[in-house]
Amino acid sequence: MKRIDEETTLPEYFKLWIKLYKVGAVREVTLKKYRETYHFIENNISNLKRQIVKFKLNI
């Protein structure tokens, strides 16, 4: 499993979040929506780093 650090991209973080916290905890239809969101993030804002997102959310 990849270690999460300042270089972790948003898609990497989101994919891991789904795997660790949502698989087995939510219905399949919800999991499908999370995966669709993951693909959107991966295709549109894949280079965004976790630290930038964290900073923006804390403002």
PDB file of N, CA, C and O in Angstrom:
ATOM      1  N   MET A   1       0.848  -1.183   0.000  1.00  0.00           N
ATOM      2  CA  MET A   1       0.000   0.000   0.000  1.00  0.00           C
ATOM      3  C   MET A   1       0.892   1.244   0.000  1.00  0.00           C
ATOM      4  O   MET A   1       1.872   1.318   0.742  1.00  0.00           O
ATOM      5  N   LYS A   2       0.546   2.201  -0.826  1.00  0.00           N
ATOM      6  CA  LYS A   2       1.313   3.440  -0.921  1.00  0.00           C
ATOM      7  C   LYS A   2       1.129   4.288   0.338  1.00  0.00           C
ATOM      8  O   LYS A   2       0.030   4.390   0.883  1.00  0.00           O
ATOM      9  N   ARG A   3       2.201   4.875   0.771  1.00  0.00           N
ATOM     10  CA  ARG A   3       2.161   5.773   1.923  1.00  0.00           C
ATOM     11  C   ARG A   3       1.639   7.132   1.473  1.00  0.00           C
ATOM     12  O   ARG A   3       2.049   7.643   0.430  1.00  0.00           O
ATOM     13  N   ILE A   4       0.750   7.709   2.243  1.00  0.00           N
ATOM     14  CA  ILE A   4       0.209   9.027   1.915  1.00  0.00           C
ATOM     15  C   ILE A   4       1.138  10.094   2.469  1.00  0.00           C
ATOM     16  O   ILE A   4       1.474  10.098   3.654  1.00  0.00           O
ATOM     17  N   ASP A   5       1.545  11.001   1.585  1.00  0.00           N
ATOM     18  CA  ASP A   5       2.409  12.108   1.990  1.00  0.00           C
ATOM     19  C   ASP A   5       2.053  13.347   1.162  1.00  0.00           C
ATOM     20  O   ASP A   5       1.017  13.376   0.499  1.00  0.00           O
ATOM     21  N   GLU A   6       2.901  14.351   1.202  1.00  0.00           N
ATOM     22  CA  GLU A   6       2.627  15.606   0.504  1.00  0.00           C
ATOM     23  C   GLU A   6       2.587  15.447  -1.007  1.00  0.00           C
ATOM     24  O   GLU A   6       1.996  16.274  -1.701  1.00  0.00           O
ATOM     25  N   GLU A   7       3.203  14.401  -1.521  1.00  0.00           N
ATOM     26  CA  GLU A   7       3.246  14.170  -2.959  1.00  0.00           C
ATOM     27  C   GLU A   7       2.072  13.323  -3.465  1.00  0.00           C
ATOM     28  O   GLU A   7       1.936  13.111  -4.670  1.00  0.00           O
ATOM     29  N   THR A   8       1.247  12.852  -2.572  1.00  0.00           N
ATOM     30  CA  THR A   8       0.099  12.047  -2.958  1.00  0.00           C
ATOM     31  C   THR A   8      -0.888  12.912  -3.730  1.00  0.00           C
ATOM     32  O   THR A   8      -1.269  13.992  -3.279  1.00  0.00           O
ATOM     33  N   THR A   9      -1.289  12.435  -4.879  1.00  0.00           N
ATOM     34  CA  THR A   9      -2.265  13.186  -5.675  1.00  0.00           C
ATOM     35  C   THR A   9      -3.669  12.911  -5.152  1.00  0.00           C
ATOM     36  O   THR A   9      -3.906  11.934  -4.442  1.00  0.00           O
ATOM     37  N   LEU A  10      -4.580  13.779  -5.512  1.00  0.00           N
ATOM     38  CA  LEU A  10      -5.970  13.608  -5.090  1.00  0.00           C
ATOM     39  C   LEU A  10      -6.552  12.279  -5.585  1.00  0.00           C
ATOM     40  O   LEU A  10      -7.215  11.597  -4.804  1.00  0.00           O
ATOM     41  N   PRO A  11      -6.337  11.880  -6.840  1.00  0.00           N
ATOM     42  CA  PRO A  11      -6.872  10.584  -7.266  1.00  0.00           C
ATOM     43  C   PRO A  11      -6.319   9.410  -6.453  1.00  0.00           C
ATOM     44  O   PRO A  11      -7.062   8.491  -6.107  1.00  0.00           O
ATOM     45  N   GLU A  12      -5.027   9.439  -6.150  1.00  0.00           N
ATOM     46  CA  GLU A  12      -4.431   8.374  -5.336  1.00  0.00           C
ATOM     47  C   GLU A  12      -5.071   8.329  -3.948  1.00  0.00           C
ATOM     48  O   GLU A  12      -5.401   7.255  -3.444  1.00  0.00           O
ATOM     49  N   TYR A  13      -5.241   9.483  -3.346  1.00  0.00           N
ATOM     50  CA  TYR A  13      -5.841   9.571  -2.020  1.00  0.00           C
ATOM     51  C   TYR A  13      -7.295   9.091  -2.047  1.00  0.00           C
ATOM     52  O   TYR A  13      -7.721   8.328  -1.181  1.00  0.00           O
ATOM     53  N   PHE A  14      -8.035   9.539  -3.032  1.00  0.00           N
ATOM     54  CA  PHE A  14      -9.450   9.181  -3.125  1.00  0.00           C
ATOM     55  C   PHE A  14      -9.632   7.680  -3.350  1.00  0.00           C
ATOM     56  O   PHE A  14     -10.509   7.058  -2.750  1.00  0.00           O
ATOM     57  N   LYS A  15      -8.802   7.107  -4.212  1.00  0.00           N
ATOM     58  CA  LYS A  15      -8.872   5.672  -4.475  1.00  0.00           C
ATOM     59  C   LYS A  15      -8.591   4.872  -3.198  1.00  0.00           C
ATOM     60  O   LYS A  15      -9.285   3.897  -2.909  1.00  0.00           O
ATOM     61  N   LEU A  16      -7.590   5.280  -2.447  1.00  0.00           N
ATOM     62  CA  LEU A  16      -7.265   4.610  -1.192  1.00  0.00           C
ATOM     63  C   LEU A  16      -8.388   4.771  -0.170  1.00  0.00           C
ATOM     64  O   LEU A  16      -8.718   3.828   0.550  1.00  0.00           O
ATOM     65  N   TRP A  17      -8.967   5.956  -0.109  1.00  0.00           N
ATOM     66  CA  TRP A  17     -10.091   6.231   0.803  1.00  0.00           C
ATOM     67  C   TRP A  17     -11.263   5.302   0.507  1.00  0.00           C
ATOM     68  O   TRP A  17     -11.886   4.763   1.421  1.00  0.00           O
ATOM     69  N   ILE A  18     -11.556   5.121  -0.768  1.00  0.00           N
ATOM     70  CA  ILE A  18     -12.634   4.206  -1.155  1.00  0.00           C
ATOM     71  C   ILE A  18     -12.308   2.795  -0.668  1.00  0.00           C
ATOM     72  O   ILE A  18     -13.137   2.136  -0.040  1.00  0.00           O
ATOM     73  N   LYS A  19     -11.097   2.346  -0.965  1.00  0.00           N
ATOM     74  CA  LYS A  19     -10.693   0.982  -0.614  1.00  0.00           C
ATOM     75  C   LYS A  19     -10.727   0.750   0.904  1.00  0.00           C
ATOM     76  O   LYS A  19     -11.217  -0.281   1.365  1.00  0.00           O
ATOM     77  N   LEU A  20     -10.215   1.692   1.663  1.00  0.00           N
ATOM     78  CA  LEU A  20     -10.109   1.499   3.108  1.00  0.00           C
ATOM     79  C   LEU A  20     -11.419   1.704   3.862  1.00  0.00           C
ATOM     80  O   LEU A  20     -11.703   0.984   4.819  1.00  0.00           O
ATOM     81  N   TYR A  21     -12.210   2.673   3.440  1.00  0.00           N
ATOM     82  CA  TYR A  21     -13.356   3.070   4.249  1.00  0.00           C
ATOM     83  C   TYR A  21     -14.728   2.788   3.637  1.00  0.00           C
ATOM     84  O   TYR A  21     -15.729   2.801   4.353  1.00  0.00           O
ATOM     85  N   LYS A  22     -14.794   2.537   2.351  1.00  0.00           N
ATOM     86  CA  LYS A  22     -16.114   2.414   1.728  1.00  0.00           C
ATOM     87  C   LYS A  22     -16.444   1.018   1.219  1.00  0.00           C
ATOM     88  O   LYS A  22     -17.600   0.599   1.280  1.00  0.00           O
ATOM     89  N   VAL A  23     -15.445   0.289   0.718  1.00  0.00           N
ATOM     90  CA  VAL A  23     -15.703  -1.076   0.242  1.00  0.00           C
ATOM     91  C   VAL A  23     -16.156  -1.925   1.436  1.00  0.00           C
ATOM     92  O   VAL A  23     -15.448  -2.042   2.437  1.00  0.00           O
ATOM     93  N   GLY A  24     -17.323  -2.500   1.311  1.00  0.00           N
ATOM     94  CA  GLY A  24     -17.882  -3.312   2.384  1.00  0.00           C
ATOM     95  C   GLY A  24     -18.715  -2.530   3.391  1.00  0.00           C
ATOM     96  O   GLY A  24     -19.376  -3.116   4.249  1.00  0.00           O
ATOM     97  N   ALA A  25     -18.679  -1.193   3.282  1.00  0.00           N
ATOM     98  CA  ALA A  25     -19.419  -0.354   4.232  1.00  0.00           C
ATOM     99  C   ALA A  25     -20.622   0.333   3.587  1.00  0.00           C
ATOM    100  O   ALA A  25     -21.528   0.793   4.281  1.00  0.00           O
ATOM    101  N   VAL A  26     -20.621   0.399   2.264  1.00  0.00           N
ATOM    102  CA  VAL A  26     -21.718   1.065   1.557  1.00  0.00           C
ATOM    103  C   VAL A  26     -22.277   0.123   0.494  1.00  0.00           C
ATOM    104  O   VAL A  26     -21.650  -0.872   0.130  1.00  0.00           O
ATOM    105  N   ARG A  27     -23.464   0.456   0.010  1.00  0.00           N
ATOM    106  CA  ARG A  27     -24.085  -0.361  -1.037  1.00  0.00           C
ATOM    107  C   ARG A  27     -23.323  -0.237  -2.353  1.00  0.00           C
ATOM    108  O   ARG A  27     -22.597   0.730  -2.585  1.00  0.00           O
ATOM    109  N   GLU A  28     -23.504  -1.223  -3.189  1.00  0.00           N
ATOM    110  CA  GLU A  28     -22.799  -1.266  -4.477  1.00  0.00           C
ATOM    111  C   GLU A  28     -23.111  -0.042  -5.342  1.00  0.00           C
ATOM    112  O   GLU A  28     -22.228   0.456  -6.041  1.00  0.00           O
ATOM    113  N   VAL A  29     -24.338   0.444  -5.303  1.00  0.00           N
ATOM    114  CA  VAL A  29     -24.702   1.621  -6.105  1.00  0.00           C
ATOM    115  C   VAL A  29     -23.915   2.850  -5.638  1.00  0.00           C
ATOM    116  O   VAL A  29     -23.508   3.675  -6.456  1.00  0.00           O
ATOM    117  N   THR A  30     -23.704   2.968  -4.344  1.00  0.00           N
ATOM    118  CA  THR A  30     -22.915   4.079  -3.802  1.00  0.00           C
ATOM    119  C   THR A  30     -21.456   3.920  -4.194  1.00  0.00           C
ATOM    120  O   THR A  30     -20.802   4.894  -4.568  1.00  0.00           O
ATOM    121  N   LEU A  31     -20.946   2.713  -4.110  1.00  0.00           N
ATOM    122  CA  LEU A  31     -19.570   2.438  -4.512  1.00  0.00           C
ATOM    123  C   LEU A  31     -19.352   2.783  -5.985  1.00  0.00           C
ATOM    124  O   LEU A  31     -18.302   3.306  -6.360  1.00  0.00           O
ATOM    125  N   LYS A  32     -20.341   2.490  -6.804  1.00  0.00           N
ATOM    126  CA  LYS A  32     -20.253   2.825  -8.227  1.00  0.00           C
ATOM    127  C   LYS A  32     -20.127   4.336  -8.416  1.00  0.00           C
ATOM    128  O   LYS A  32     -19.345   4.795  -9.248  1.00  0.00           O
ATOM    129  N   LYS A  33     -20.887   5.100  -7.655  1.00  0.00           N
ATOM    130  CA  LYS A  33     -20.812   6.568  -7.753  1.00  0.00           C
ATOM    131  C   LYS A  33     -19.456   7.086  -7.288  1.00  0.00           C
ATOM    132  O   LYS A  33     -18.903   8.008  -7.887  1.00  0.00           O
ATOM    133  N   TYR A  34     -18.918   6.493  -6.216  1.00  0.00           N
ATOM    134  CA  TYR A  34     -17.573   6.869  -5.766  1.00  0.00           C
ATOM    135  C   TYR A  34     -16.543   6.581  -6.852  1.00  0.00           C
ATOM    136  O   TYR A  34     -15.640   7.386  -7.083  1.00  0.00           O
ATOM    137  N   ARG A  35     -16.673   5.447  -7.513  1.00  0.00           N
ATOM    138  CA  ARG A  35     -15.724   5.091  -8.574  1.00  0.00           C
ATOM    139  C   ARG A  35     -15.861   6.015  -9.780  1.00  0.00           C
ATOM    140  O   ARG A  35     -14.866   6.367 -10.413  1.00  0.00           O
ATOM    141  N   GLU A  36     -17.082   6.405 -10.096  1.00  0.00           N
ATOM    142  CA  GLU A  36     -17.284   7.370 -11.178  1.00  0.00           C
ATOM    143  C   GLU A  36     -16.638   8.712 -10.822  1.00  0.00           C
ATOM    144  O   GLU A  36     -16.020   9.356 -11.671  1.00  0.00           O
ATOM    145  N   THR A  37     -16.783   9.119  -9.585  1.00  0.00           N
ATOM    146  CA  THR A  37     -16.153  10.359  -9.119  1.00  0.00           C
ATOM    147  C   THR A  37     -14.643  10.246  -9.196  1.00  0.00           C
ATOM    148  O   THR A  37     -13.962  11.191  -9.594  1.00  0.00           O
ATOM    149  N   TYR A  38     -14.119   9.090  -8.815  1.00  0.00           N
ATOM    150  CA  TYR A  38     -12.680   8.851  -8.903  1.00  0.00           C
ATOM    151  C   TYR A  38     -12.193   9.023 -10.341  1.00  0.00           C
ATOM    152  O   TYR A  38     -11.177   9.677 -10.579  1.00  0.00           O
ATOM    153  N   HIS A  39     -12.906   8.445 -11.290  1.00  0.00           N
ATOM    154  CA  HIS A  39     -12.497   8.555 -12.695  1.00  0.00           C
ATOM    155  C   HIS A  39     -12.590  10.000 -13.191  1.00  0.00           C
ATOM    156  O   HIS A  39     -11.756  10.439 -13.983  1.00  0.00           O
ATOM    157  N   PHE A  40     -13.591  10.731 -12.733  1.00  0.00           N
ATOM    158  CA  PHE A  40     -13.689  12.141 -13.101  1.00  0.00           C
ATOM    159  C   PHE A  40     -12.471  12.905 -12.576  1.00  0.00           C
ATOM    160  O   PHE A  40     -11.845  13.670 -13.311  1.00  0.00           O
ATOM    161  N   ILE A  41     -12.145  12.695 -11.317  1.00  0.00           N
ATOM    162  CA  ILE A  41     -10.986  13.365 -10.712  1.00  0.00           C
ATOM    163  C   ILE A  41      -9.714  12.980 -11.457  1.00  0.00           C
ATOM    164  O   ILE A  41      -8.893  13.839 -11.781  1.00  0.00           O
ATOM    165  N   GLU A  42      -9.556  11.704 -11.723  1.00  0.00           N
ATOM    166  CA  GLU A  42      -8.359  11.215 -12.403  1.00  0.00           C
ATOM    167  C   GLU A  42      -8.198  11.841 -13.791  1.00  0.00           C
ATOM    168  O   GLU A  42      -7.082  12.157 -14.206  1.00  0.00           O
ATOM    169  N   ASN A  43      -9.299  12.018 -14.499  1.00  0.00           N
ATOM    170  CA  ASN A  43      -9.234  12.559 -15.859  1.00  0.00           C
ATOM    171  C   ASN A  43      -9.176  14.077 -15.926  1.00  0.00           C
ATOM    172  O   ASN A  43      -8.752  14.631 -16.941  1.00  0.00           O
ATOM    173  N   ASN A  44      -9.592  14.760 -14.868  1.00  0.00           N
ATOM    174  CA  ASN A  44      -9.699  16.216 -14.938  1.00  0.00           C
ATOM    175  C   ASN A  44      -8.757  16.987 -14.017  1.00  0.00           C
ATOM    176  O   ASN A  44      -8.305  18.076 -14.369  1.00  0.00           O
ATOM    177  N   ILE A  45      -8.464  16.448 -12.873  1.00  0.00           N
ATOM    178  CA  ILE A  45      -7.588  17.179 -11.934  1.00  0.00           C
ATOM    179  C   ILE A  45      -6.587  16.233 -11.284  1.00  0.00           C
ATOM    180  O   ILE A  45      -6.343  16.306 -10.079  1.00  0.00           O
ATOM    181  N   SER A  46      -6.020  15.361 -12.073  1.00  0.00           N
ATOM    182  CA  SER A  46      -5.170  14.293 -11.545  1.00  0.00           C
ATOM    183  C   SER A  46      -3.874  14.772 -10.904  1.00  0.00           C
ATOM    184  O   SER A  46      -3.327  14.078 -10.047  1.00  0.00           O
ATOM    185  N   ASN A  47      -3.373  15.924 -11.291  1.00  0.00           N
ATOM    186  CA  ASN A  47      -2.093  16.370 -10.750  1.00  0.00           C
ATOM    187  C   ASN A  47      -2.232  17.205  -9.473  1.00  0.00           C
ATOM    188  O   ASN A  47      -1.228  17.664  -8.926  1.00  0.00           O
ATOM    189  N   LEU A  48      -3.436  17.401  -9.003  1.00  0.00           N
ATOM    190  CA  LEU A  48      -3.648  18.170  -7.789  1.00  0.00           C
ATOM    191  C   LEU A  48      -3.127  17.396  -6.583  1.00  0.00           C
ATOM    192  O   LEU A  48      -3.518  16.249  -6.364  1.00  0.00           O
ATOM    193  N   LYS A  49      -2.268  18.004  -5.819  1.00  0.00           N
ATOM    194  CA  LYS A  49      -1.684  17.346  -4.659  1.00  0.00           C
ATOM    195  C   LYS A  49      -2.591  17.463  -3.444  1.00  0.00           C
ATOM    196  O   LYS A  49      -3.345  18.427  -3.313  1.00  0.00           O
ATOM    197  N   ARG A  50      -2.517  16.491  -2.571  1.00  0.00           N
ATOM    198  CA  ARG A  50      -3.351  16.430  -1.378  1.00  0.00           C
ATOM    199  C   ARG A  50      -3.164  17.664  -0.497  1.00  0.00           C
ATOM    200  O   ARG A  50      -4.138  18.177   0.055  1.00  0.00           O
ATOM    201  N   GLN A  51      -1.947  18.142  -0.358  1.00  0.00           N
ATOM    202  CA  GLN A  51      -1.675  19.294   0.502  1.00  0.00           C
ATOM    203  C   GLN A  51      -2.410  20.535  -0.001  1.00  0.00           C
ATOM    204  O   GLN A  51      -2.902  21.329   0.800  1.00  0.00           O
ATOM    205  N   ILE A  52      -2.486  20.706  -1.316  1.00  0.00           N
ATOM    206  CA  ILE A  52      -3.183  21.858  -1.884  1.00  0.00           C
ATOM    207  C   ILE A  52      -4.672  21.762  -1.563  1.00  0.00           C
ATOM    208  O   ILE A  52      -5.288  22.748  -1.161  1.00  0.00           O
ATOM    209  N   VAL A  53      -5.237  20.594  -1.737  1.00  0.00           N
ATOM    210  CA  VAL A  53      -6.660  20.398  -1.433  1.00  0.00           C
ATOM    211  C   VAL A  53      -6.909  20.652   0.047  1.00  0.00           C
ATOM    212  O   VAL A  53      -7.858  21.350   0.405  1.00  0.00           O
ATOM    213  N   LYS A  54      -6.078  20.101   0.897  1.00  0.00           N
ATOM    214  CA  LYS A  54      -6.222  20.273   2.342  1.00  0.00           C
ATOM    215  C   LYS A  54      -6.155  21.760   2.703  1.00  0.00           C
ATOM    216  O   LYS A  54      -6.953  22.243   3.506  1.00  0.00           O
ATOM    217  N   PHE A  55      -5.209  22.479   2.110  1.00  0.00           N
ATOM    218  CA  PHE A  55      -5.065  23.908   2.372  1.00  0.00           C
ATOM    219  C   PHE A  55      -6.316  24.670   1.930  1.00  0.00           C
ATOM    220  O   PHE A  55      -6.841  25.502   2.670  1.00  0.00           O
ATOM    221  N   LYS A  56      -6.779  24.377   0.730  1.00  0.00           N
ATOM    222  CA  LYS A  56      -7.961  25.075   0.207  1.00  0.00           C
ATOM    223  C   LYS A  56      -9.203  24.811   1.042  1.00  0.00           C
ATOM    224  O   LYS A  56     -10.027  25.708   1.223  1.00  0.00           O
ATOM    225  N   LEU A  57      -9.349  23.599   1.551  1.00  0.00           N
ATOM    226  CA  LEU A  57     -10.521  23.262   2.358  1.00  0.00           C
ATOM    227  C   LEU A  57     -10.471  23.900   3.743  1.00  0.00           C
ATOM    228  O   LEU A  57     -11.509  24.109   4.370  1.00  0.00           O
ATOM    229  N   ASN A  58      -9.286  24.206   4.211  1.00  0.00           N
ATOM    230  CA  ASN A  58      -9.150  24.797   5.535  1.00  0.00           C
ATOM    231  C   ASN A  58      -9.281  26.320   5.555  1.00  0.00           C
ATOM    232  O   ASN A  58      -9.298  26.930   6.624  1.00  0.00           O
ATOM    233  N   ILE A  59      -9.373  26.924   4.385  1.00  0.00           N
ATOM    234  CA  ILE A  59      -9.494  28.386   4.319  1.00  0.00           C
ATOM    235  C   ILE A  59     -10.909  28.804   4.635  1.00  0.00           C
ATOM    236  O   ILE A  59     -11.216  29.997   4.631  1.00  0.00           O
TER     237      ILE A  59
END
